[in-house]
């Protein structure tokens, strides 16, 4: 049963990640893992700062237009 529980937990995490990406919400856990693996000398942003930066980057290019 523990193996099944871990399998379901991993599937749930993947489904949540896909749902967030499909609506444009960045994945903070992936960012943290990347930073720790590839840039250990750099400080990891807080979730609030990360989310704010990602939203600014997403909407900066569009200039605030609707369509």
mmCIF file as Biopython writes it, N, C-alpha, C and O atoms, coordinates in Angstrom:
data_model
#
loop_
_atom_site.group_PDB
_atom_site.id
_atom_site.type_symbol
_atom_site.label_atom_id
_atom_site.label_alt_id
_atom_site.label_comp_id
_atom_site.label_asym_id
_atom_site.label_entity_id
_atom_site.label_seq_id
_atom_site.pdbx_PDB_ins_code
_atom_site.Cartn_x
_atom_site.Cartn_y
_atom_site.Cartn_z
_atom_site.occupancy
_atom_site.B_iso_or_equiv
_atom_site.auth_seq_id
_atom_site.auth_asym_id
_atom_site.pdbx_PDB_model_num
ATOM 1   N N  . UNK A ? 1  ? 0.799  -1.209 0.000   1.0 0.0 1  A 1 
ATOM 2   C CA . UNK A ? 1  ? 0.000  0.000  0.000   1.0 0.0 1  A 1 
ATOM 3   C C  . UNK A ? 1  ? 0.841  1.273  0.000   1.0 0.0 1  A 1 
ATOM 4   O O  . UNK A ? 1  ? 0.433  2.235  -0.651  1.0 0.0 1  A 1 
ATOM 5   N N  . UNK A ? 2  ? 1.994  1.351  0.687   1.0 0.0 2  A 1 
ATOM 6   C CA . UNK A ? 2  ? 2.794  2.571  0.632   1.0 0.0 2  A 1 
ATOM 7   C C  . UNK A ? 2  ? 3.234  2.920  -0.788  1.0 0.0 2  A 1 
ATOM 8   O O  . UNK A ? 2  ? 3.313  4.099  -1.133  1.0 0.0 2  A 1 
ATOM 9   N N  . UNK A ? 3  ? 3.520  1.919  -1.611  1.0 0.0 3  A 1 
ATOM 10  C CA . UNK A ? 3  ? 3.938  2.180  -2.995  1.0 0.0 3  A 1 
ATOM 11  C C  . UNK A ? 3  ? 2.788  2.803  -3.787  1.0 0.0 3  A 1 
ATOM 12  O O  . UNK A ? 3  ? 3.002  3.733  -4.565  1.0 0.0 3  A 1 
ATOM 13  N N  . UNK A ? 4  ? 1.595  2.304  -3.597  1.0 0.0 4  A 1 
ATOM 14  C CA . UNK A ? 4  ? 0.423  2.853  -4.273  1.0 0.0 4  A 1 
ATOM 15  C C  . UNK A ? 4  ? 0.166  4.280  -3.814  1.0 0.0 4  A 1 
ATOM 16  O O  . UNK A ? 4  ? -0.164 5.148  -4.621  1.0 0.0 4  A 1 
ATOM 17  N N  . UNK A ? 5  ? 0.316  4.517  -2.535  1.0 0.0 5  A 1 
ATOM 18  C CA . UNK A ? 5  ? 0.119  5.860  -1.992  1.0 0.0 5  A 1 
ATOM 19  C C  . UNK A ? 5  ? 1.115  6.848  -2.608  1.0 0.0 5  A 1 
ATOM 20  O O  . UNK A ? 5  ? 0.743  7.964  -2.971  1.0 0.0 5  A 1 
ATOM 21  N N  . UNK A ? 6  ? 2.376  6.434  -2.724  1.0 0.0 6  A 1 
ATOM 22  C CA . UNK A ? 6  ? 3.391  7.298  -3.339  1.0 0.0 6  A 1 
ATOM 23  C C  . UNK A ? 6  ? 3.098  7.535  -4.811  1.0 0.0 6  A 1 
ATOM 24  O O  . UNK A ? 6  ? 3.295  8.643  -5.310  1.0 0.0 6  A 1 
ATOM 25  N N  . UNK A ? 7  ? 2.637  6.520  -5.504  1.0 0.0 7  A 1 
ATOM 26  C CA . UNK A ? 7  ? 2.278  6.656  -6.913  1.0 0.0 7  A 1 
ATOM 27  C C  . UNK A ? 7  ? 1.136  7.657  -7.087  1.0 0.0 7  A 1 
ATOM 28  O O  . UNK A ? 7  ? 1.180  8.509  -7.975  1.0 0.0 7  A 1 
ATOM 29  N N  . UNK A ? 8  ? 0.128  7.552  -6.248  1.0 0.0 8  A 1 
ATOM 30  C CA . UNK A ? 8  ? -1.000 8.484  -6.312  1.0 0.0 8  A 1 
ATOM 31  C C  . UNK A ? 8  ? -0.569 9.906  -5.945  1.0 0.0 8  A 1 
ATOM 32  O O  . UNK A ? 8  ? -1.020 10.873 -6.560  1.0 0.0 8  A 1 
ATOM 33  N N  . UNK A ? 9  ? 0.286  10.026 -4.964  1.0 0.0 9  A 1 
ATOM 34  C CA . UNK A ? 9  ? 0.783  11.343 -4.556  1.0 0.0 9  A 1 
ATOM 35  C C  . UNK A ? 9  ? 1.569  11.996 -5.696  1.0 0.0 9  A 1 
ATOM 36  O O  . UNK A ? 9  ? 1.401  13.186 -5.960  1.0 0.0 9  A 1 
ATOM 37  N N  . UNK A ? 10 ? 2.418  11.229 -6.366  1.0 0.0 10 A 1 
ATOM 38  C CA . UNK A ? 10 ? 3.202  11.746 -7.495  1.0 0.0 10 A 1 
ATOM 39  C C  . UNK A ? 10 ? 2.286  12.134 -8.653  1.0 0.0 10 A 1 
ATOM 40  O O  . UNK A ? 10 ? 2.497  13.163 -9.295  1.0 0.0 10 A 1 
ATOM 41  N N  . UNK A ? 11 ? 1.279  11.320 -8.919  1.0 0.0 11 A 1 
ATOM 42  C CA . UNK A ? 11 ? 0.327  11.638 -9.992  1.0 0.0 11 A 1 
ATOM 43  C C  . UNK A ? 11 ? -0.436 12.921 -9.666  1.0 0.0 11 A 1 
ATOM 44  O O  . UNK A ? 11 ? -0.665 13.749 -10.549 1.0 0.0 11 A 1 
ATOM 45  N N  . UNK A ? 12 ? -0.824 13.086 -8.418  1.0 0.0 12 A 1 
ATOM 46  C CA . UNK A ? 12 ? -1.521 14.300 -8.004  1.0 0.0 12 A 1 
ATOM 47  C C  . UNK A ? 12 ? -0.637 15.530 -8.183  1.0 0.0 12 A 1 
ATOM 48  O O  . UNK A ? 12 ? -1.089 16.547 -8.709  1.0 0.0 12 A 1 
ATOM 49  N N  . UNK A ? 13 ? 0.616  15.446 -7.752  1.0 0.0 13 A 1 
ATOM 50  C CA . UNK A ? 13 ? 1.543  16.576 -7.915  1.0 0.0 13 A 1 
ATOM 51  C C  . UNK A ? 13 ? 1.706  16.940 -9.383  1.0 0.0 13 A 1 
ATOM 52  O O  . UNK A ? 13 ? 1.722  18.121 -9.731  1.0 0.0 13 A 1 
ATOM 53  N N  . UNK A ? 14 ? 1.826  15.943 -10.243 1.0 0.0 14 A 1 
ATOM 54  C CA . UNK A ? 14 ? 1.975  16.192 -11.682 1.0 0.0 14 A 1 
ATOM 55  C C  . UNK A ? 14 ? 0.713  16.835 -12.257 1.0 0.0 14 A 1 
ATOM 56  O O  . UNK A ? 14 ? 0.800  17.743 -13.083 1.0 0.0 14 A 1 
ATOM 57  N N  . UNK A ? 15 ? -0.456 16.369 -11.824 1.0 0.0 15 A 1 
ATOM 58  C CA . UNK A ? 15 ? -1.713 16.950 -12.311 1.0 0.0 15 A 1 
ATOM 59  C C  . UNK A ? 15 ? -1.853 18.411 -11.873 1.0 0.0 15 A 1 
ATOM 60  O O  . UNK A ? 15 ? -2.297 19.255 -12.651 1.0 0.0 15 A 1 
ATOM 61  N N  . UNK A ? 16 ? -1.477 18.704 -10.640 1.0 0.0 16 A 1 
ATOM 62  C CA . UNK A ? 16 ? -1.531 20.089 -10.151 1.0 0.0 16 A 1 
ATOM 63  C C  . UNK A ? 16 ? -0.560 20.956 -10.935 1.0 0.0 16 A 1 
ATOM 64  O O  . UNK A ? 16 ? -0.899 22.076 -11.317 1.0 0.0 16 A 1 
ATOM 65  N N  . UNK A ? 17 ? 0.636  20.453 -11.176 1.0 0.0 17 A 1 
ATOM 66  C CA . UNK A ? 17 ? 1.630  21.199 -11.939 1.0 0.0 17 A 1 
ATOM 67  C C  . UNK A ? 17 ? 1.108  21.492 -13.347 1.0 0.0 17 A 1 
ATOM 68  O O  . UNK A ? 17 ? 1.239  22.618 -13.825 1.0 0.0 17 A 1 
ATOM 69  N N  . UNK A ? 18 ? 0.530  20.515 -14.005 1.0 0.0 18 A 1 
ATOM 70  C CA . UNK A ? 18 ? -0.002 20.716 -15.351 1.0 0.0 18 A 1 
ATOM 71  C C  . UNK A ? 18 ? -1.145 21.713 -15.355 1.0 0.0 18 A 1 
ATOM 72  O O  . UNK A ? 18 ? -1.237 22.545 -16.258 1.0 0.0 18 A 1 
ATOM 73  N N  . UNK A ? 19 ? -2.009 21.644 -14.368 1.0 0.0 19 A 1 
ATOM 74  C CA . UNK A ? 19 ? -3.129 22.579 -14.288 1.0 0.0 19 A 1 
ATOM 75  C C  . UNK A ? 19 ? -2.624 24.005 -14.089 1.0 0.0 19 A 1 
ATOM 76  O O  . UNK A ? 19 ? -3.119 24.933 -14.729 1.0 0.0 19 A 1 
ATOM 77  N N  . UNK A ? 20 ? -1.658 24.182 -13.219 1.0 0.0 20 A 1 
ATOM 78  C CA . UNK A ? 20 ? -1.105 25.520 -12.983 1.0 0.0 20 A 1 
ATOM 79  C C  . UNK A ? 20 ? -0.455 26.073 -14.248 1.0 0.0 20 A 1 
ATOM 80  O O  . UNK A ? 20 ? -0.651 27.238 -14.593 1.0 0.0 20 A 1 
ATOM 81  N N  . UNK A ? 21 ? 0.315  25.240 -14.934 1.0 0.0 21 A 1 
ATOM 82  C CA . UNK A ? 21 ? 0.972  25.700 -16.154 1.0 0.0 21 A 1 
ATOM 83  C C  . UNK A ? 21 ? -0.043 26.029 -17.244 1.0 0.0 21 A 1 
ATOM 84  O O  . UNK A ? 21 ? 0.165  26.959 -18.023 1.0 0.0 21 A 1 
ATOM 85  N N  . UNK A ? 22 ? -1.134 25.278 -17.305 1.0 0.0 22 A 1 
ATOM 86  C CA . UNK A ? 22 ? -2.127 25.527 -18.352 1.0 0.0 22 A 1 
ATOM 87  C C  . UNK A ? 22 ? -2.858 26.847 -18.159 1.0 0.0 22 A 1 
ATOM 88  O O  . UNK A ? 22 ? -3.349 27.422 -19.131 1.0 0.0 22 A 1 
ATOM 89  N N  . UNK A ? 23 ? -2.943 27.339 -16.930 1.0 0.0 23 A 1 
ATOM 90  C CA . UNK A ? 23 ? -3.587 28.635 -16.704 1.0 0.0 23 A 1 
ATOM 91  C C  . UNK A ? 23 ? -2.574 29.738 -16.457 1.0 0.0 23 A 1 
ATOM 92  O O  . UNK A ? 23 ? -2.946 30.875 -16.165 1.0 0.0 23 A 1 
ATOM 93  N N  . UNK A ? 24 ? -1.293 29.405 -16.573 1.0 0.0 24 A 1 
ATOM 94  C CA . UNK A ? 24 ? -0.256 30.421 -16.493 1.0 0.0 24 A 1 
ATOM 95  C C  . UNK A ? 24 ? 0.283  30.718 -15.116 1.0 0.0 24 A 1 
ATOM 96  O O  . UNK A ? 24 ? 0.938  31.743 -14.928 1.0 0.0 24 A 1 
ATOM 97  N N  . UNK A ? 25 ? 0.037  29.867 -14.153 1.0 0.0 25 A 1 
ATOM 98  C CA . UNK A ? 25 ? 0.590  30.059 -12.815 1.0 0.0 25 A 1 
ATOM 99  C C  . UNK A ? 25 ? 1.928  29.332 -12.759 1.0 0.0 25 A 1 
ATOM 100 O O  . UNK A ? 25 ? 1.970  28.116 -12.948 1.0 0.0 25 A 1 
ATOM 101 N N  . UNK A ? 26 ? 3.016  30.043 -12.503 1.0 0.0 26 A 1 
ATOM 102 C CA . UNK A ? 26 ? 4.333  29.406 -12.490 1.0 0.0 26 A 1 
ATOM 103 C C  . UNK A ? 26 ? 4.489  28.422 -11.332 1.0 0.0 26 A 1 
ATOM 104 O O  . UNK A ? 26 ? 3.831  28.547 -10.300 1.0 0.0 26 A 1 
ATOM 105 N N  . UNK A ? 27 ? 5.365  27.452 -11.522 1.0 0.0 27 A 1 
ATOM 106 C CA . UNK A ? 27 ? 5.573  26.401 -10.527 1.0 0.0 27 A 1 
ATOM 107 C C  . UNK A ? 27 ? 6.764  26.742 -9.634  1.0 0.0 27 A 1 
ATOM 108 O O  . UNK A ? 27 ? 7.915  26.601 -10.047 1.0 0.0 27 A 1 
ATOM 109 N N  . UNK A ? 28 ? 6.487  27.186 -8.421  1.0 0.0 28 A 1 
ATOM 110 C CA . UNK A ? 28 ? 7.520  27.617 -7.487  1.0 0.0 28 A 1 
ATOM 111 C C  . UNK A ? 28 ? 8.435  26.465 -7.086  1.0 0.0 28 A 1 
ATOM 112 O O  . UNK A ? 28 ? 9.644  26.661 -6.962  1.0 0.0 28 A 1 
ATOM 113 N N  . UNK A ? 29 ? 7.888  25.273 -6.881  1.0 0.0 29 A 1 
ATOM 114 C CA . UNK A ? 29 ? 8.704  24.133 -6.466  1.0 0.0 29 A 1 
ATOM 115 C C  . UNK A ? 29 ? 9.749  23.775 -7.527  1.0 0.0 29 A 1 
ATOM 116 O O  . UNK A ? 29 ? 10.883 23.430 -7.193  1.0 0.0 29 A 1 
ATOM 117 N N  . UNK A ? 30 ? 9.366  23.857 -8.798  1.0 0.0 30 A 1 
ATOM 118 C CA . UNK A ? 30 ? 10.308 23.596 -9.879  1.0 0.0 30 A 1 
ATOM 119 C C  . UNK A ? 30 ? 11.398 24.652 -9.894  1.0 0.0 30 A 1 
ATOM 120 O O  . UNK A ? 30 ? 12.570 24.337 -10.101 1.0 0.0 30 A 1 
ATOM 121 N N  . UNK A ? 31 ? 11.018 25.904 -9.674  1.0 0.0 31 A 1 
ATOM 122 C CA . UNK A ? 31 ? 11.992 27.000 -9.612  1.0 0.0 31 A 1 
ATOM 123 C C  . UNK A ? 31 ? 12.997 26.765 -8.481  1.0 0.0 31 A 1 
ATOM 124 O O  . UNK A ? 31 ? 14.203 26.900 -8.688  1.0 0.0 31 A 1 
ATOM 125 N N  . UNK A ? 32 ? 12.510 26.418 -7.296  1.0 0.0 32 A 1 
ATOM 126 C CA . UNK A ? 32 ? 13.396 26.194 -6.149  1.0 0.0 32 A 1 
ATOM 127 C C  . UNK A ? 32 ? 14.354 25.041 -6.433  1.0 0.0 32 A 1 
ATOM 128 O O  . UNK A ? 32 ? 15.548 25.149 -6.154  1.0 0.0 32 A 1 
ATOM 129 N N  . UNK A ? 33 ? 13.845 23.943 -6.982  1.0 0.0 33 A 1 
ATOM 130 C CA . UNK A ? 33 ? 14.705 22.799 -7.298  1.0 0.0 33 A 1 
ATOM 131 C C  . UNK A ? 33 ? 15.772 23.192 -8.317  1.0 0.0 33 A 1 
ATOM 132 O O  . UNK A ? 33 ? 16.932 22.803 -8.185  1.0 0.0 33 A 1 
ATOM 133 N N  . UNK A ? 34 ? 15.380 23.960 -9.330  1.0 0.0 34 A 1 
ATOM 134 C CA . UNK A ? 34 ? 16.338 24.416 -10.336 1.0 0.0 34 A 1 
ATOM 135 C C  . UNK A ? 34 ? 17.420 25.292 -9.713  1.0 0.0 34 A 1 
ATOM 136 O O  . UNK A ? 34 ? 18.606 25.106 -9.983  1.0 0.0 34 A 1 
ATOM 137 N N  . UNK A ? 35 ? 17.015 26.236 -8.889  1.0 0.0 35 A 1 
ATOM 138 C CA . UNK A ? 35 ? 17.978 27.143 -8.265  1.0 0.0 35 A 1 
ATOM 139 C C  . UNK A ? 35 ? 18.956 26.389 -7.378  1.0 0.0 35 A 1 
ATOM 140 O O  . UNK A ? 35 ? 20.155 26.665 -7.403  1.0 0.0 35 A 1 
ATOM 141 N N  . UNK A ? 36 ? 18.461 25.448 -6.602  1.0 0.0 36 A 1 
ATOM 142 C CA . UNK A ? 36 ? 19.344 24.680 -5.707  1.0 0.0 36 A 1 
ATOM 143 C C  . UNK A ? 36 ? 20.290 23.783 -6.480  1.0 0.0 36 A 1 
ATOM 144 O O  . UNK A ? 36 ? 21.428 23.570 -6.062  1.0 0.0 36 A 1 
ATOM 145 N N  . UNK A ? 37 ? 19.832 23.259 -7.601  1.0 0.0 37 A 1 
ATOM 146 C CA . UNK A ? 37 ? 20.657 22.357 -8.389  1.0 0.0 37 A 1 
ATOM 147 C C  . UNK A ? 37 ? 21.676 23.111 -9.243  1.0 0.0 37 A 1 
ATOM 148 O O  . UNK A ? 37 ? 22.844 22.724 -9.299  1.0 0.0 37 A 1 
ATOM 149 N N  . UNK A ? 38 ? 21.245 24.181 -9.904  1.0 0.0 38 A 1 
ATOM 150 C CA . UNK A ? 38 ? 22.096 24.848 -10.880 1.0 0.0 38 A 1 
ATOM 151 C C  . UNK A ? 38 ? 22.732 26.150 -10.405 1.0 0.0 38 A 1 
ATOM 152 O O  . UNK A ? 38 ? 23.741 26.584 -10.962 1.0 0.0 38 A 1 
ATOM 153 N N  . UNK A ? 39 ? 22.158 26.770 -9.390  1.0 0.0 39 A 1 
ATOM 154 C CA . UNK A ? 39 ? 22.673 28.053 -8.903  1.0 0.0 39 A 1 
ATOM 155 C C  . UNK A ? 39 ? 22.714 28.092 -7.370  1.0 0.0 39 A 1 
ATOM 156 O O  . UNK A ? 39 ? 22.078 28.953 -6.764  1.0 0.0 39 A 1 
ATOM 157 N N  . UNK A ? 40 ? 23.447 27.179 -6.740  1.0 0.0 40 A 1 
ATOM 158 C CA . UNK A ? 40 ? 23.437 27.106 -5.276  1.0 0.0 40 A 1 
ATOM 159 C C  . UNK A ? 40 ? 23.988 28.361 -4.593  1.0 0.0 40 A 1 
ATOM 160 O O  . UNK A ? 40 ? 23.704 28.604 -3.420  1.0 0.0 40 A 1 
ATOM 161 N N  . UNK A ? 41 ? 24.768 29.152 -5.319  1.0 0.0 41 A 1 
ATOM 162 C CA . UNK A ? 41 ? 25.343 30.371 -4.738  1.0 0.0 41 A 1 
ATOM 163 C C  . UNK A ? 41 ? 24.348 31.524 -4.700  1.0 0.0 41 A 1 
ATOM 164 O O  . UNK A ? 41 ? 24.583 32.515 -4.009  1.0 0.0 41 A 1 
ATOM 165 N N  . UNK A ? 42 ? 23.248 31.412 -5.429  1.0 0.0 42 A 1 
ATOM 166 C CA . UNK A ? 42 ? 22.263 32.492 -5.487  1.0 0.0 42 A 1 
ATOM 167 C C  . UNK A ? 42 ? 21.136 32.263 -4.483  1.0 0.0 42 A 1 
ATOM 168 O O  . UNK A ? 42 ? 20.799 31.126 -4.155  1.0 0.0 42 A 1 
ATOM 169 N N  . UNK A ? 43 ? 20.567 33.355 -4.007  1.0 0.0 43 A 1 
ATOM 170 C CA . UNK A ? 43 ? 19.459 33.288 -3.052  1.0 0.0 43 A 1 
ATOM 171 C C  . UNK A ? 43 ? 18.165 32.934 -3.774  1.0 0.0 43 A 1 
ATOM 172 O O  . UNK A ? 43 ? 17.888 33.455 -4.855  1.0 0.0 43 A 1 
ATOM 173 N N  . UNK A ? 44 ? 17.375 32.048 -3.178  1.0 0.0 44 A 1 
ATOM 174 C CA . UNK A ? 44 ? 16.080 31.664 -3.734  1.0 0.0 44 A 1 
ATOM 175 C C  . UNK A ? 44 ? 15.051 32.710 -3.320  1.0 0.0 44 A 1 
ATOM 176 O O  . UNK A ? 44 ? 14.959 33.072 -2.147  1.0 0.0 44 A 1 
ATOM 177 N N  . UNK A ? 45 ? 14.277 33.192 -4.295  1.0 0.0 45 A 1 
ATOM 178 C CA . UNK A ? 45 ? 13.240 34.190 -4.001  1.0 0.0 45 A 1 
ATOM 179 C C  . UNK A ? 45 ? 12.127 33.577 -3.160  1.0 0.0 45 A 1 
ATOM 180 O O  . UNK A ? 45 ? 11.879 32.373 -3.222  1.0 0.0 45 A 1 
ATOM 181 N N  . UNK A ? 46 ? 11.466 34.409 -2.381  1.0 0.0 46 A 1 
ATOM 182 C CA . UNK A ? 46 ? 10.284 33.954 -1.652  1.0 0.0 46 A 1 
ATOM 183 C C  . UNK A ? 46 ? 9.181  33.678 -2.668  1.0 0.0 46 A 1 
ATOM 184 O O  . UNK A ? 46 ? 9.254  34.131 -3.810  1.0 0.0 46 A 1 
ATOM 185 N N  . UNK A ? 47 ? 8.157  32.930 -2.248  1.0 0.0 47 A 1 
ATOM 186 C CA . UNK A ? 47 ? 7.056  32.631 -3.172  1.0 0.0 47 A 1 
ATOM 187 C C  . UNK A ? 47 ? 6.395  33.918 -3.659  1.0 0.0 47 A 1 
ATOM 188 O O  . UNK A ? 47 ? 6.092  34.050 -4.845  1.0 0.0 47 A 1 
ATOM 189 N N  . UNK A ? 48 ? 6.173  34.857 -2.760  1.0 0.0 48 A 1 
ATOM 190 C CA . UNK A ? 48 ? 5.503  36.102 -3.145  1.0 0.0 48 A 1 
ATOM 191 C C  . UNK A ? 48 ? 6.322  36.874 -4.176  1.0 0.0 48 A 1 
ATOM 192 O O  . UNK A ? 48 ? 5.774  37.383 -5.154  1.0 0.0 48 A 1 
ATOM 193 N N  . UNK A ? 49 ? 7.620  36.958 -3.960  1.0 0.0 49 A 1 
ATOM 194 C CA . UNK A ? 49 ? 8.474  37.685 -4.909  1.0 0.0 49 A 1 
ATOM 195 C C  . UNK A ? 49 ? 8.534  36.953 -6.252  1.0 0.0 49 A 1 
ATOM 196 O O  . UNK A ? 49 ? 8.472  37.577 -7.311  1.0 0.0 49 A 1 
ATOM 197 N N  . UNK A ? 50 ? 8.654  35.634 -6.199  1.0 0.0 50 A 1 
ATOM 198 C CA . UNK A ? 50 ? 8.686  34.822 -7.413  1.0 0.0 50 A 1 
ATOM 199 C C  . UNK A ? 50 ? 7.405  35.007 -8.212  1.0 0.0 50 A 1 
ATOM 200 O O  . UNK A ? 50 ? 7.454  35.238 -9.420  1.0 0.0 50 A 1 
ATOM 201 N N  . UNK A ? 51 ? 6.263  34.909 -7.549  1.0 0.0 51 A 1 
ATOM 202 C CA . UNK A ? 51 ? 4.970  35.033 -8.226  1.0 0.0 51 A 1 
ATOM 203 C C  . UNK A ? 51 ? 4.833  36.421 -8.842  1.0 0.0 51 A 1 
ATOM 204 O O  . UNK A ? 51 ? 4.391  36.550 -9.984  1.0 0.0 51 A 1 
ATOM 205 N N  . UNK A ? 52 ? 5.206  37.454 -8.100  1.0 0.0 52 A 1 
ATOM 206 C CA . UNK A ? 52 ? 5.123  38.821 -8.607  1.0 0.0 52 A 1 
ATOM 207 C C  . UNK A ? 52 ? 6.013  38.995 -9.833  1.0 0.0 52 A 1 
ATOM 208 O O  . UNK A ? 52 ? 5.587  39.583 -10.827 1.0 0.0 52 A 1 
ATOM 209 N N  . UNK A ? 53 ? 7.229  38.496 -9.775  1.0 0.0 53 A 1 
ATOM 210 C CA . UNK A ? 53 ? 8.141  38.623 -10.908 1.0 0.0 53 A 1 
ATOM 211 C C  . UNK A ? 53 ? 7.633  37.884 -12.135 1.0 0.0 53 A 1 
ATOM 212 O O  . UNK A ? 53 ? 7.723  38.398 -13.250 1.0 0.0 53 A 1 
ATOM 213 N N  . UNK A ? 54 ? 7.105  36.694 -11.944 1.0 0.0 54 A 1 
ATOM 214 C CA . UNK A ? 54 ? 6.578  35.923 -13.071 1.0 0.0 54 A 1 
ATOM 215 C C  . UNK A ? 54 ? 5.375  36.619 -13.702 1.0 0.0 54 A 1 
ATOM 216 O O  . UNK A ? 54 ? 5.245  36.644 -14.926 1.0 0.0 54 A 1 
ATOM 217 N N  . UNK A ? 55 ? 4.496  37.184 -12.874 1.0 0.0 55 A 1 
ATOM 218 C CA . UNK A ? 55 ? 3.329  37.877 -13.420 1.0 0.0 55 A 1 
ATOM 219 C C  . UNK A ? 55 ? 3.745  39.143 -14.172 1.0 0.0 55 A 1 
ATOM 220 O O  . UNK A ? 55 ? 3.179  39.463 -15.218 1.0 0.0 55 A 1 
ATOM 221 N N  . UNK A ? 56 ? 4.724  39.852 -13.642 1.0 0.0 56 A 1 
ATOM 222 C CA . UNK A ? 56 ? 5.230  41.046 -14.344 1.0 0.0 56 A 1 
ATOM 223 C C  . UNK A ? 56 ? 5.829  40.660 -15.688 1.0 0.0 56 A 1 
ATOM 224 O O  . UNK A ? 56 ? 5.577  41.322 -16.695 1.0 0.0 56 A 1 
ATOM 225 N N  . UNK A ? 57 ? 6.623  39.588 -15.710 1.0 0.0 57 A 1 
ATOM 226 C CA . UNK A ? 57 ? 7.248  39.143 -16.952 1.0 0.0 57 A 1 
ATOM 227 C C  . UNK A ? 57 ? 6.186  38.683 -17.951 1.0 0.0 57 A 1 
ATOM 228 O O  . UNK A ? 57 ? 6.324  38.905 -19.154 1.0 0.0 57 A 1 
ATOM 229 N N  . UNK A ? 58 ? 5.157  38.060 -17.467 1.0 0.0 58 A 1 
ATOM 230 C CA . UNK A ? 58 ? 4.104  37.550 -18.362 1.0 0.0 58 A 1 
ATOM 231 C C  . UNK A ? 58 ? 3.334  38.677 -19.011 1.0 0.0 58 A 1 
ATOM 232 O O  . UNK A ? 58 ? 3.048  38.621 -20.207 1.0 0.0 58 A 1 
ATOM 233 N N  . UNK A ? 59 ? 2.995  39.692 -18.254 1.0 0.0 59 A 1 
ATOM 234 C CA . UNK A ? 59 ? 2.131  40.746 -18.780 1.0 0.0 59 A 1 
ATOM 235 C C  . UNK A ? 59 ? 2.884  41.967 -19.282 1.0 0.0 59 A 1 
ATOM 236 O O  . UNK A ? 59 ? 2.268  42.861 -19.862 1.0 0.0 59 A 1 
ATOM 237 N N  . UNK A ? 60 ? 4.181  42.036 -19.081 1.0 0.0 60 A 1 
ATOM 238 C CA . UNK A ? 60 ? 4.979  43.180 -19.541 1.0 0.0 60 A 1 
ATOM 239 C C  . UNK A ? 60 ? 4.935  43.301 -21.051 1.0 0.0 60 A 1 
ATOM 240 O O  . UNK A ? 60 ? 4.741  44.399 -21.572 1.0 0.0 60 A 1 
ATOM 241 N N  . UNK A ? 61 ? 5.111  42.206 -21.761 1.0 0.0 61 A 1 
ATOM 242 C CA . UNK A ? 61 ? 5.203  42.249 -23.217 1.0 0.0 61 A 1 
ATOM 243 C C  . UNK A ? 61 ? 3.886  42.650 -23.863 1.0 0.0 61 A 1 
ATOM 244 O O  . UNK A ? 61 ? 3.884  43.253 -24.937 1.0 0.0 61 A 1 
ATOM 245 N N  . UNK A ? 62 ? 2.774  42.327 -23.230 1.0 0.0 62 A 1 
ATOM 246 C CA . UNK A ? 62 ? 1.466  42.615 -23.829 1.0 0.0 62 A 1 
ATOM 247 C C  . UNK A ? 62 ? 1.032  44.051 -23.656 1.0 0.0 62 A 1 
ATOM 248 O O  . UNK A ? 62 ? 0.105  44.490 -24.338 1.0 0.0 62 A 1 
ATOM 249 N N  . UNK A ? 63 ? 1.657  44.793 -22.782 1.0 0.0 63 A 1 
ATOM 250 C CA . UNK A ? 63 ? 1.278  46.184 -22.595 1.0 0.0 63 A 1 
ATOM 251 C C  . UNK A ? 63 ? -0.082 46.370 -21.958 1.0 0.0 63 A 1 
ATOM 252 O O  . UNK A ? 63 ? -0.650 47.459 -22.047 1.0 0.0 63 A 1 
ATOM 253 N N  . UNK A ? 64 ? -0.619 45.357 -21.325 1.0 0.0 64 A 1 
ATOM 254 C CA . UNK A ? 64 ? -1.892 45.483 -20.641 1.0 0.0 64 A 1 
ATOM 255 C C  . UNK A ? 64 ? -3.108 45.407 -21.547 1.0 0.0 64 A 1 
ATOM 256 O O  . UNK A ? 64 ? -4.216 45.733 -21.122 1.0 0.0 64 A 1 
ATOM 257 N N  . UNK A ? 65 ? -2.918 44.983 -22.779 1.0 0.0 65 A 1 
ATOM 258 C CA . UNK A ? 65 ? -4.070 44.921 -23.684 1.0 0.0 65 A 1 
ATOM 259 C C  . UNK A ? 65 ? -4.904 43.680 -23.394 1.0 0.0 65 A 1 
ATOM 260 O O  . UNK A ? 65 ? -4.419 42.715 -22.804 1.0 0.0 65 A 1 
ATOM 261 N N  . UNK A ? 66 ? -6.119 43.718 -23.802 1.0 0.0 66 A 1 
ATOM 262 C CA . UNK A ? 66 ? -7.054 42.623 -23.532 1.0 0.0 66 A 1 
ATOM 263 C C  . UNK A ? 66 ? -6.850 41.443 -24.469 1.0 0.0 66 A 1 
ATOM 264 O O  . UNK A ? 66 ? -6.800 40.299 -24.018 1.0 0.0 66 A 1 
ATOM 265 N N  . UNK A ? 67 ? -6.733 41.699 -25.744 1.0 0.0 67 A 1 
ATOM 266 C CA . UNK A ? 67 ? -6.687 40.609 -26.733 1.0 0.0 67 A 1 
ATOM 267 C C  . UNK A ? 67 ? -5.504 40.703 -27.672 1.0 0.0 67 A 1 
ATOM 268 O O  . UNK A ? 67 ? -5.343 39.854 -28.549 1.0 0.0 67 A 1 
#
